[in-house]
Amino acid sequence: MAATAFLLKQYSPAISSFEEIARHAKLRANGFSGCPADRNYVGNFMSRALSGAFTIVDRFRHPRPGASWERYLTPADLEVPLLTPDD
């Protein structure tokens, strides 16, 4: 869903889809325990999904210099310690 929405330039649904991927990974932390390739699938999926959402906001919603700028805020239920900088 995220890739399709992105290709269609439907950025809000793409961001929501990436955030749902991160939620799915976070809520199923024990569901990845049998995966042999990597021990931190939850962190891997969460970071990739949230990076996708950030990239859409930062690079595709505002591609031109001088365009109005919008800050991507990680949804509260997906925040992890040390991920959100102090403002």
C-alpha positions, -999 to +999 in steps of 0.1 A: +000+000+000+028+025+009+046+020-024+014+022-045+003+054-027+037+069-031+039+062-068+005+078-072+017+108-053-008+102-026+016+112+001-007+113+032-019+077+026+017+066+020+029+082+053+000+065+071+008+032+056+045+035+066+034+043+101+011+012+102+041-009+092+060+005+122+030-002+145+027-037+132+063-044+139+062-028+174+031-047+185+044-080+173+079-078+188+079-116+196+066-125+162+100-121+146+120-143+170+124-171+145+140-150+118+176-161+114+190-131+094+187-104+120+179-103+157+163-069+157+135-071+131+113-048+152+139-020+152+147-027+115+111-025+103+103+005+125+133+025+114+128+017+077+091+026+079+095+058+098+124+068+075+101+063+046+074+086+062+101+112+070+115+111+035+081+117+019+075+148+042+110+161+038+117+155+001+084+150-018+059+172-001+083+201-003+107+195-031+116+231-039+138+254-019+117+281-003+086+260-003+067+260+030+083+235+053+066+209+075+083+190+102+076+152+104+066+143+139+068+106+149+034+095+162+033+093+200+026+055+200+057+049+178+082+070+198+111+052+212+137+064+238+165+085+223+147+087+189+131+121+194+155+149+200+149+174+227+136+208+214 
